[in-house]
């Protein structure tokens, strides 16, 4: 269980560093991305970072109940 916590923390820290690095690159680049319609395409690489956050913070799955009664009707 401790390794699971450590792995989640490591992934969370790496993901946060990657997202902040990418956003910093966007902020300090010389292009003015908010003044064109194509500027939104620069934000598409942010989506995988949010999928990783959703995966890390998801709730654990409930155990499936395999003890079914003999009569299913």
PyMOL Python script that loads the backbone (N, CA, C, O; Angstrom):
from pymol import cmd

cmd.read_pdbstr("""\
ATOM      1  N   UNK A   1       0.817  -1.184   0.000  1.00  0.00           N
ATOM      2  CA  UNK A   1       0.000   0.000   0.000  1.00  0.00           C
ATOM      3  C   UNK A   1       0.870   1.260   0.000  1.00  0.00           C
ATOM      4  O   UNK A   1       0.512   2.268  -0.611  1.00  0.00           O
ATOM      5  N   UNK A   2       2.005   1.198   0.683  1.00  0.00           N
ATOM      6  CA  UNK A   2       2.882   2.362   0.741  1.00  0.00           C
ATOM      7  C   UNK A   2       3.480   2.659  -0.631  1.00  0.00           C
ATOM      8  O   UNK A   2       3.641   3.825  -0.990  1.00  0.00           O
ATOM      9  N   UNK A   3       3.809   1.632  -1.396  1.00  0.00           N
ATOM     10  CA  UNK A   3       4.365   1.868  -2.724  1.00  0.00           C
ATOM     11  C   UNK A   3       3.319   2.486  -3.648  1.00  0.00           C
ATOM     12  O   UNK A   3       3.666   3.277  -4.524  1.00  0.00           O
ATOM     13  N   UNK A   4       2.042   2.136  -3.466  1.00  0.00           N
ATOM     14  CA  UNK A   4       0.981   2.733  -4.258  1.00  0.00           C
ATOM     15  C   UNK A   4       0.900   4.230  -3.970  1.00  0.00           C
ATOM     16  O   UNK A   4       0.765   5.032  -4.894  1.00  0.00           O
ATOM     17  N   UNK A   5       0.980   4.607  -2.713  1.00  0.00           N
ATOM     18  CA  UNK A   5       0.941   6.020  -2.328  1.00  0.00           C
ATOM     19  C   UNK A   5       2.149   6.763  -2.884  1.00  0.00           C
ATOM     20  O   UNK A   5       2.024   7.884  -3.375  1.00  0.00           O
ATOM     21  N   UNK A   6       3.318   6.135  -2.804  1.00  0.00           N
ATOM     22  CA  UNK A   6       4.543   6.761  -3.296  1.00  0.00           C
ATOM     23  C   UNK A   6       4.508   6.908  -4.815  1.00  0.00           C
ATOM     24  O   UNK A   6       4.961   7.922  -5.347  1.00  0.00           O
ATOM     25  N   UNK A   7       3.982   5.923  -5.507  1.00  0.00           N
ATOM     26  CA  UNK A   7       3.878   5.999  -6.962  1.00  0.00           C
ATOM     27  C   UNK A   7       2.897   7.091  -7.380  1.00  0.00           C
ATOM     28  O   UNK A   7       3.172   7.848  -8.311  1.00  0.00           O
ATOM     29  N   UNK A   8       1.763   7.178  -6.700  1.00  0.00           N
ATOM     30  CA  UNK A   8       0.783   8.225  -7.018  1.00  0.00           C
ATOM     31  C   UNK A   8       1.372   9.619  -6.769  1.00  0.00           C
ATOM     32  O   UNK A   8       1.152  10.537  -7.558  1.00  0.00           O
ATOM     33  N   UNK A   9       2.112   9.771  -5.686  1.00  0.00           N
ATOM     34  CA  UNK A   9       2.731  11.060  -5.384  1.00  0.00           C
ATOM     35  C   UNK A   9       3.773  11.427  -6.430  1.00  0.00           C
ATOM     36  O   UNK A   9       3.850  12.582  -6.849  1.00  0.00           O
ATOM     37  N   UNK A  10       4.565  10.466  -6.851  1.00  0.00           N
ATOM     38  CA  UNK A  10       5.586  10.711  -7.867  1.00  0.00           C
ATOM     39  C   UNK A  10       4.944  11.121  -9.192  1.00  0.00           C
ATOM     40  O   UNK A  10       5.381  12.082  -9.826  1.00  0.00           O
ATOM     41  N   UNK A  11       3.910  10.393  -9.607  1.00  0.00           N
ATOM     42  CA  UNK A  11       3.215  10.722 -10.855  1.00  0.00           C
ATOM     43  C   UNK A  11       2.565  12.101 -10.746  1.00  0.00           C
ATOM     44  O   UNK A  11       2.598  12.883 -11.696  1.00  0.00           O
ATOM     45  N   UNK A  12       1.985  12.393  -9.604  1.00  0.00           N
ATOM     46  CA  UNK A  12       1.346  13.694  -9.396  1.00  0.00           C
ATOM     47  C   UNK A  12       2.367  14.827  -9.485  1.00  0.00           C
ATOM     48  O   UNK A  12       2.094  15.849 -10.115  1.00  0.00           O
ATOM     49  N   UNK A  13       3.525  14.665  -8.872  1.00  0.00           N
ATOM     50  CA  UNK A  13       4.555  15.703  -8.914  1.00  0.00           C
ATOM     51  C   UNK A  13       5.131  15.887 -10.318  1.00  0.00           C
ATOM     52  O   UNK A  13       5.352  17.016 -10.757  1.00  0.00           O
ATOM     53  N   UNK A  14       5.372  14.784 -11.017  1.00  0.00           N
ATOM     54  CA  UNK A  14       5.886  14.877 -12.388  1.00  0.00           C
ATOM     55  C   UNK A  14       4.853  15.507 -13.325  1.00  0.00           C
ATOM     56  O   UNK A  14       5.197  16.314 -14.189  1.00  0.00           O
ATOM     57  N   UNK A  15       3.602  15.134 -13.147  1.00  0.00           N
ATOM     58  CA  UNK A  15       2.540  15.687 -13.979  1.00  0.00           C
ATOM     59  C   UNK A  15       2.386  17.189 -13.732  1.00  0.00           C
ATOM     60  O   UNK A  15       2.223  17.961 -14.677  1.00  0.00           O
ATOM     61  N   UNK A  16       2.436  17.596 -12.481  1.00  0.00           N
ATOM     62  CA  UNK A  16       2.314  19.007 -12.151  1.00  0.00           C
ATOM     63  C   UNK A  16       3.499  19.801 -12.707  1.00  0.00           C
ATOM     64  O   UNK A  16       3.325  20.903 -13.227  1.00  0.00           O
ATOM     65  N   UNK A  17       4.690  19.240 -12.595  1.00  0.00           N
ATOM     66  CA  UNK A  17       5.872  19.919 -13.144  1.00  0.00           C
ATOM     67  C   UNK A  17       5.769  20.038 -14.663  1.00  0.00           C
ATOM     68  O   UNK A  17       6.123  21.073 -15.228  1.00  0.00           O
ATOM     69  N   UNK A  18       5.295  19.000 -15.318  1.00  0.00           N
ATOM     70  CA  UNK A  18       5.123  19.054 -16.766  1.00  0.00           C
ATOM     71  C   UNK A  18       4.082  20.066 -17.191  1.00  0.00           C
ATOM     72  O   UNK A  18       4.291  20.803 -18.155  1.00  0.00           O
ATOM     73  N   UNK A  19       2.960  20.112 -16.485  1.00  0.00           N
ATOM     74  CA  UNK A  19       1.911  21.070 -16.821  1.00  0.00           C
ATOM     75  C   UNK A  19       2.382  22.498 -16.596  1.00  0.00           C
ATOM     76  O   UNK A  19       2.144  23.367 -17.434  1.00  0.00           O
ATOM     77  N   UNK A  20       3.043  22.747 -15.480  1.00  0.00           N
ATOM     78  CA  UNK A  20       3.552  24.094 -15.213  1.00  0.00           C
ATOM     79  C   UNK A  20       4.638  24.489 -16.210  1.00  0.00           C
ATOM     80  O   UNK A  20       4.717  25.647 -16.619  1.00  0.00           O
ATOM     81  N   UNK A  21       5.465  23.540 -16.595  1.00  0.00           N
ATOM     82  CA  UNK A  21       6.488  23.824 -17.601  1.00  0.00           C
ATOM     83  C   UNK A  21       5.878  24.171 -18.949  1.00  0.00           C
ATOM     84  O   UNK A  21       6.326  25.106 -19.614  1.00  0.00           O
ATOM     85  N   UNK A  22       4.857  23.424 -19.355  1.00  0.00           N
ATOM     86  CA  UNK A  22       4.199  23.699 -20.622  1.00  0.00           C
ATOM     87  C   UNK A  22       3.491  25.051 -20.594  1.00  0.00           C
ATOM     88  O   UNK A  22       3.576  25.819 -21.552  1.00  0.00           O
ATOM     89  N   UNK A  23       2.787  25.344 -19.488  1.00  0.00           N
ATOM     90  CA  UNK A  23       2.111  26.634 -19.381  1.00  0.00           C
ATOM     91  C   UNK A  23       3.117  27.782 -19.317  1.00  0.00           C
ATOM     92  O   UNK A  23       2.863  28.856 -19.862  1.00  0.00           O
ATOM     93  N   UNK A  24       4.242  27.569 -18.666  1.00  0.00           N
ATOM     94  CA  UNK A  24       5.292  28.585 -18.654  1.00  0.00           C
ATOM     95  C   UNK A  24       5.852  28.829 -20.042  1.00  0.00           C
ATOM     96  O   UNK A  24       6.136  29.967 -20.414  1.00  0.00           O
ATOM     97  N   UNK A  25       6.010  27.757 -20.807  1.00  0.00           N
ATOM     98  CA  UNK A  25       6.474  27.909 -22.177  1.00  0.00           C
ATOM     99  C   UNK A  25       5.464  28.716 -22.996  1.00  0.00           C
ATOM    100  O   UNK A  25       5.845  29.555 -23.813  1.00  0.00           O
ATOM    101  N   UNK A  26       4.174  28.455 -22.769  1.00  0.00           N
ATOM    102  CA  UNK A  26       3.154  29.226 -23.488  1.00  0.00           C
ATOM    103  C   UNK A  26       3.180  30.701 -23.097  1.00  0.00           C
ATOM    104  O   UNK A  26       3.045  31.574 -23.954  1.00  0.00           O
ATOM    105  N   UNK A  27       3.350  30.977 -21.827  1.00  0.00           N
ATOM    106  CA  UNK A  27       3.329  32.358 -21.356  1.00  0.00           C
ATOM    107  C   UNK A  27       4.532  33.131 -21.879  1.00  0.00           C
ATOM    108  O   UNK A  27       4.399  34.277 -22.310  1.00  0.00           O
ATOM    109  N   UNK A  28       5.696  32.511 -21.842  1.00  0.00           N
ATOM    110  CA  UNK A  28       6.915  33.231 -22.196  1.00  0.00           C
ATOM    111  C   UNK A  28       7.321  33.089 -23.659  1.00  0.00           C
ATOM    112  O   UNK A  28       8.373  33.589 -24.056  1.00  0.00           O
ATOM    113  N   UNK A  29       6.507  32.421 -24.460  1.00  0.00           N
ATOM    114  CA  UNK A  29       6.825  32.370 -25.889  1.00  0.00           C
ATOM    115  C   UNK A  29       6.477  33.722 -26.501  1.00  0.00           C
ATOM    116  O   UNK A  29       5.658  34.460 -25.955  1.00  0.00           O
ATOM    117  N   UNK A  30       7.069  34.032 -27.584  1.00  0.00           N
ATOM    118  CA  UNK A  30       6.903  35.354 -28.193  1.00  0.00           C
ATOM    119  C   UNK A  30       5.606  35.466 -29.006  1.00  0.00           C
ATOM    120  O   UNK A  30       5.248  36.562 -29.436  1.00  0.00           O
ATOM    121  N   UNK A  31       4.902  34.354 -29.222  1.00  0.00           N
ATOM    122  CA  UNK A  31       3.692  34.390 -30.032  1.00  0.00           C
ATOM    123  C   UNK A  31       2.509  34.891 -29.212  1.00  0.00           C
ATOM    124  O   UNK A  31       2.444  34.667 -28.003  1.00  0.00           O
ATOM    125  N   UNK A  32       1.605  35.550 -29.854  1.00  0.00           N
ATOM    126  CA  UNK A  32       0.398  36.043 -29.200  1.00  0.00           C
ATOM    127  C   UNK A  32      -0.731  35.089 -29.569  1.00  0.00           C
ATOM    128  O   UNK A  32      -1.420  35.288 -30.570  1.00  0.00           O
ATOM    129  N   UNK A  33      -0.915  34.063 -28.765  1.00  0.00           N
ATOM    130  CA  UNK A  33      -1.849  33.003 -29.122  1.00  0.00           C
ATOM    131  C   UNK A  33      -3.295  33.369 -28.861  1.00  0.00           C
ATOM    132  O   UNK A  33      -4.183  32.725 -29.419  1.00  0.00           O
ATOM    133  N   UNK A  34      -3.574  34.352 -28.054  1.00  0.00           N
ATOM    134  CA  UNK A  34      -4.958  34.699 -27.747  1.00  0.00           C
ATOM    135  C   UNK A  34      -5.594  35.599 -28.797  1.00  0.00           C
ATOM    136  O   UNK A  34      -6.793  35.869 -28.727  1.00  0.00           O
ATOM    137  N   UNK A  35      -4.827  36.063 -29.756  1.00  0.00           N
ATOM    138  CA  UNK A  35      -5.354  36.986 -30.752  1.00  0.00           C
ATOM    139  C   UNK A  35      -5.720  36.289 -32.059  1.00  0.00           C
ATOM    140  O   UNK A  35      -6.135  36.956 -33.006  1.00  0.00           O
ATOM    141  N   UNK A  36      -5.581  34.999 -32.136  1.00  0.00           N
ATOM    142  CA  UNK A  36      -5.957  34.256 -33.333  1.00  0.00           C
ATOM    143  C   UNK A  36      -6.877  33.108 -32.953  1.00  0.00           C
ATOM    144  O   UNK A  36      -6.883  32.652 -31.810  1.00  0.00           O
ATOM    145  N   UNK A  37      -7.646  32.651 -33.915  1.00  0.00           N
ATOM    146  CA  UNK A  37      -8.531  31.516 -33.657  1.00  0.00           C
ATOM    147  C   UNK A  37      -7.749  30.223 -33.506  1.00  0.00           C
ATOM    148  O   UNK A  37      -8.196  29.310 -32.812  1.00  0.00           O
ATOM    149  N   UNK A  38      -6.609  30.131 -34.133  1.00  0.00           N
ATOM    150  CA  UNK A  38      -5.789  28.927 -34.030  1.00  0.00           C
ATOM    151  C   UNK A  38      -5.053  28.836 -32.705  1.00  0.00           C
ATOM    152  O   UNK A  38      -4.417  27.822 -32.417  1.00  0.00           O
ATOM    153  N   UNK A  39      -5.134  29.887 -31.893  1.00  0.00           N
ATOM    154  CA  UNK A  39      -4.435  29.895 -30.614  1.00  0.00           C
ATOM    155  C   UNK A  39      -4.912  28.816 -29.661  1.00  0.00           C
ATOM    156  O   UNK A  39      -4.155  28.363 -28.803  1.00  0.00           O
ATOM    157  N   UNK A  40      -6.170  28.401 -29.809  1.00  0.00           N
ATOM    158  CA  UNK A  40      -6.695  27.363 -28.925  1.00  0.00           C
ATOM    159  C   UNK A  40      -5.979  26.030 -29.151  1.00  0.00           C
ATOM    160  O   UNK A  40      -5.958  25.187 -28.255  1.00  0.00           O
ATOM    161  N   UNK A  41      -5.403  25.832 -30.309  1.00  0.00           N
ATOM    162  CA  UNK A  41      -4.684  24.587 -30.586  1.00  0.00           C
ATOM    163  C   UNK A  41      -3.453  24.429 -29.699  1.00  0.00           C
ATOM    164  O   UNK A  41      -2.996  23.309 -29.468  1.00  0.00           O
ATOM    165  N   UNK A  42      -2.922  25.523 -29.209  1.00  0.00           N
ATOM    166  CA  UNK A  42      -1.768  25.449 -28.314  1.00  0.00           C
ATOM    167  C   UNK A  42      -2.147  24.874 -26.947  1.00  0.00           C
ATOM    168  O   UNK A  42      -1.288  24.374 -26.220  1.00  0.00           O
ATOM    169  N   UNK A  43      -3.426  24.947 -26.603  1.00  0.00           N
ATOM    170  CA  UNK A  43      -3.869  24.448 -25.310  1.00  0.00           C
ATOM    171  C   UNK A  43      -4.285  22.977 -25.348  1.00  0.00           C
ATOM    172  O   UNK A  43      -4.505  22.386 -24.291  1.00  0.00           O
ATOM    173  N   UNK A  44      -4.399  22.379 -26.510  1.00  0.00           N
ATOM    174  CA  UNK A  44      -4.783  20.973 -26.609  1.00  0.00           C
ATOM    175  C   UNK A  44      -3.805  20.030 -25.913  1.00  0.00           C
ATOM    176  O   UNK A  44      -4.258  19.040 -25.339  1.00  0.00           O
ATOM    177  N   UNK A  45      -2.498  20.271 -25.928  1.00  0.00           N
ATOM    178  CA  UNK A  45      -1.600  19.370 -25.192  1.00  0.00           C
ATOM    179  C   UNK A  45      -1.810  19.389 -23.679  1.00  0.00           C
ATOM    180  O   UNK A  45      -1.252  18.540 -22.984  1.00  0.00           O
ATOM    181  N   UNK A  46      -2.589  20.320 -23.147  1.00  0.00           N
ATOM    182  CA  UNK A  46      -2.888  20.338 -21.713  1.00  0.00           C
ATOM    183  C   UNK A  46      -3.865  19.236 -21.321  1.00  0.00           C
ATOM    184  O   UNK A  46      -3.894  18.823 -20.162  1.00  0.00           O
ATOM    185  N   UNK A  47      -4.661  18.756 -22.266  1.00  0.00           N
ATOM    186  CA  UNK A  47      -5.677  17.751 -21.940  1.00  0.00           C
ATOM    187  C   UNK A  47      -5.113  16.468 -21.330  1.00  0.00           C
ATOM    188  O   UNK A  47      -5.669  15.989 -20.341  1.00  0.00           O
ATOM    189  N   UNK A  48      -4.040  15.889 -21.867  1.00  0.00           N
ATOM    190  CA  UNK A  48      -3.518  14.670 -21.227  1.00  0.00           C
ATOM    191  C   UNK A  48      -3.093  14.869 -19.770  1.00  0.00           C
ATOM    192  O   UNK A  48      -3.185  13.939 -18.968  1.00  0.00           O
ATOM    193  N   UNK A  49      -2.634  16.059 -19.426  1.00  0.00           N
ATOM    194  CA  UNK A  49      -2.276  16.326 -18.038  1.00  0.00           C
ATOM    195  C   UNK A  49      -3.495  16.190 -17.129  1.00  0.00           C
ATOM    196  O   UNK A  49      -3.399  15.651 -16.027  1.00  0.00           O
ATOM    197  N   UNK A  50      -4.644  16.683 -17.602  1.00  0.00           N
ATOM    198  CA  UNK A  50      -5.855  16.591 -16.791  1.00  0.00           C
ATOM    199  C   UNK A  50      -6.372  15.160 -16.702  1.00  0.00           C
ATOM    200  O   UNK A  50      -6.946  14.783 -15.681  1.00  0.00           O
ATOM    201  N   UNK A  51      -6.183  14.354 -17.746  1.00  0.00           N
ATOM    202  CA  UNK A  51      -6.559  12.948 -17.667  1.00  0.00           C
ATOM    203  C   UNK A  51      -5.716  12.216 -16.620  1.00  0.00           C
ATOM    204  O   UNK A  51      -6.219  11.335 -15.922  1.00  0.00           O
ATOM    205  N   UNK A  52      -4.448  12.578 -16.510  1.00  0.00           N
ATOM    206  CA  UNK A  52      -3.599  11.973 -15.480  1.00  0.00           C
ATOM    207  C   UNK A  52      -4.090  12.382 -14.094  1.00  0.00           C
ATOM    208  O   UNK A  52      -4.114  11.555 -13.183  1.00  0.00           O
ATOM    209  N   UNK A  53      -4.480  13.642 -13.920  1.00  0.00           N
ATOM    210  CA  UNK A  53      -5.030  14.080 -12.631  1.00  0.00           C
ATOM    211  C   UNK A  53      -6.303  13.306 -12.291  1.00  0.00           C
ATOM    212  O   UNK A  53      -6.484  12.888 -11.148  1.00  0.00           O
ATOM    213  N   UNK A  54      -7.179  13.112 -13.267  1.00  0.00           N
ATOM    214  CA  UNK A  54      -8.409  12.364 -13.021  1.00  0.00           C
ATOM    215  C   UNK A  54      -8.094  10.928 -12.617  1.00  0.00           C
ATOM    216  O   UNK A  54      -8.760  10.363 -11.749  1.00  0.00           O
ATOM    217  N   UNK A  55      -7.078  10.337 -13.247  1.00  0.00           N
ATOM    218  CA  UNK A  55      -6.707   8.964 -12.920  1.00  0.00           C
ATOM    219  C   UNK A  55      -6.112   8.875 -11.512  1.00  0.00           C
ATOM    220  O   UNK A  55      -6.423   7.943 -10.770  1.00  0.00           O
ATOM    221  N   UNK A  56      -5.274   9.816 -11.145  1.00  0.00           N
ATOM    222  CA  UNK A  56      -4.619   9.781  -9.832  1.00  0.00           C
ATOM    223  C   UNK A  56      -5.626  10.005  -8.711  1.00  0.00           C
ATOM    224  O   UNK A  56      -5.532   9.369  -7.661  1.00  0.00           O
ATOM    225  N   UNK A  57      -6.588  10.901  -8.919  1.00  0.00           N
ATOM    226  CA  UNK A  57      -7.532  11.247  -7.864  1.00  0.00           C
ATOM    227  C   UNK A  57      -8.841  10.452  -7.918  1.00  0.00           C
ATOM    228  O   UNK A  57      -9.783  10.761  -7.189  1.00  0.00           O
ATOM    229  N   UNK A  58      -8.900   9.442  -8.770  1.00  0.00           N
ATOM    230  CA  UNK A  58     -10.136   8.655  -8.839  1.00  0.00           C
ATOM    231  C   UNK A  58     -10.320   7.855  -7.559  1.00  0.00           C
ATOM    232  O   UNK A  58      -9.356   7.555  -6.855  1.00  0.00           O
ATOM    233  N   UNK A  59     -11.567   7.516  -7.269  1.00  0.00           N
ATOM    234  CA  UNK A  59     -11.841   6.711  -6.080  1.00  0.00           C
ATOM    235  C   UNK A  59     -11.579   5.245  -6.411  1.00  0.00           C
ATOM    236  O   UNK A  59     -11.723   4.838  -7.563  1.00  0.00           O
ATOM    237  N   UNK A  60     -11.200   4.458  -5.425  1.00  0.00           N
ATOM    238  CA  UNK A  60     -10.938   3.046  -5.692  1.00  0.00           C
ATOM    239  C   UNK A  60     -12.226   2.342  -6.107  1.00  0.00           C
ATOM    240  O   UNK A  60     -13.319   2.709  -5.676  1.00  0.00           O
ATOM    241  N   UNK A  61     -12.077   1.338  -6.941  1.00  0.00           N
ATOM    242  CA  UNK A  61     -13.237   0.572  -7.389  1.00  0.00           C
ATOM    243  C   UNK A  61     -13.820  -0.234  -6.250  1.00  0.00           C
ATOM    244  O   UNK A  61     -13.104  -0.759  -5.396  1.00  0.00           O
ATOM    245  N   UNK A  62     -15.124  -0.317  -6.259  1.00  0.00           N
ATOM    246  CA  UNK A  62     -15.791  -1.172  -5.277  1.00  0.00           C
ATOM    247  C   UNK A  62     -15.624  -2.624  -5.706  1.00  0.00           C
ATOM    248  O   UNK A  62     -15.637  -2.933  -6.898  1.00  0.00           O
ATOM    249  N   UNK A  63     -15.470  -3.487  -4.755  1.00  0.00           N
ATOM    250  CA  UNK A  63     -15.336  -4.907  -5.068  1.00  0.00           C
ATOM    251  C   UNK A  63     -16.648  -5.428  -5.627  1.00  0.00           C
ATOM    252  O   UNK A  63     -17.725  -5.111  -5.123  1.00  0.00           O
ATOM    253  N   UNK A  64     -16.542  -6.234  -6.679  1.00  0.00           N
ATOM    254  CA  UNK A  64     -17.747  -6.799  -7.271  1.00  0.00           C
ATOM    255  C   UNK A  64     -18.299  -7.889  -6.365  1.00  0.00           C
ATOM    256  O   UNK A  64     -17.558  -8.710  -5.823  1.00  0.00           O
ATOM    257  N   UNK A  65     -19.608  -7.877  -6.218  1.00  0.00           N
ATOM    258  CA  UNK A  65     -20.275  -8.875  -5.414  1.00  0.00           C
ATOM    259  C   UNK A  65     -20.531 -10.098  -6.285  1.00  0.00           C
ATOM    260  O   UNK A  65     -21.383 -10.062  -7.172  1.00  0.00           O
ATOM    261  N   UNK A  66     -19.792 -11.186  -6.035  1.00  0.00           N
ATOM    262  CA  UNK A  66     -19.943 -12.393  -6.851  1.00  0.00           C
ATOM    263  C   UNK A  66     -20.815 -13.434  -6.167  1.00  0.00           C
ATOM    264  O   UNK A  66     -20.974 -14.540  -6.682  1.00  0.00           O
ATOM    265  N   UNK A  67     -21.374 -13.100  -5.029  1.00  0.00           N
ATOM    266  CA  UNK A  67     -22.226 -14.032  -4.318  1.00  0.00           C
ATOM    267  C   UNK A  67     -23.691 -13.772  -4.715  1.00  0.00           C
ATOM    268  O   UNK A  67     -24.434 -13.091  -4.008  1.00  0.00           O
ATOM    269  N   UNK A  68     -24.078 -14.340  -5.870  1.00  0.00           N
ATOM    270  CA  UNK A  68     -25.422 -14.141  -6.352  1.00  0.00           C
ATOM    271  C   UNK A  68     -26.335 -15.234  -5.817  1.00  0.00           C
ATOM    272  O   UNK A  68     -25.888 -16.361  -5.601  1.00  0.00           O
ATOM    273  N   UNK A  69     -27.596 -14.921  -5.603  1.00  0.00           N
ATOM    274  CA  UNK A  69     -28.529 -15.979  -5.225  1.00  0.00           C
ATOM    275  C   UNK A  69     -28.774 -16.928  -6.398  1.00  0.00           C
ATOM    276  O   UNK A  69     -28.574 -16.548  -7.552  1.00  0.00           O
ATOM    277  N   UNK A  70     -29.197 -18.138  -6.116  1.00  0.00           N
ATOM    278  CA  UNK A  70     -29.390 -19.151  -7.151  1.00  0.00           C
ATOM    279  C   UNK A  70     -30.522 -18.751  -8.091  1.00  0.00           C
ATOM    280  O   UNK A  70     -30.460 -19.059  -9.282  1.00  0.00           O
ATOM    281  N   UNK A  71     -31.530 -18.088  -7.601  1.00  0.00           N
ATOM    282  CA  UNK A  71     -32.668 -17.671  -8.426  1.00  0.00           C
ATOM    283  C   UNK A  71     -32.495 -16.213  -8.808  1.00  0.00           C
ATOM    284  O   UNK A  71     -32.534 -15.334  -7.946  1.00  0.00           O
ATOM    285  N   UNK A  72     -32.303 -15.947 -10.104  1.00  0.00           N
ATOM    286  CA  UNK A  72     -32.076 -14.583 -10.576  1.00  0.00           C
ATOM    287  C   UNK A  72     -33.355 -13.880 -10.979  1.00  0.00           C
ATOM    288  O   UNK A  72     -33.287 -12.743 -11.446  1.00  0.00           O
ATOM    289  N   UNK A  73     -34.506 -14.488 -10.827  1.00  0.00           N
ATOM    290  CA  UNK A  73     -35.750 -13.877 -11.306  1.00  0.00           C
ATOM    291  C   UNK A  73     -36.428 -13.039 -10.276  1.00  0.00           C
ATOM    292  O   UNK A  73     -37.484 -12.466 -10.543  1.00  0.00           O
TER     293      UNK A  73
END
""", "prot")
cmd.dss("prot")
cmd.show_as("cartoon", "prot")
cmd.util.cbc("prot")
cmd.orient("prot")
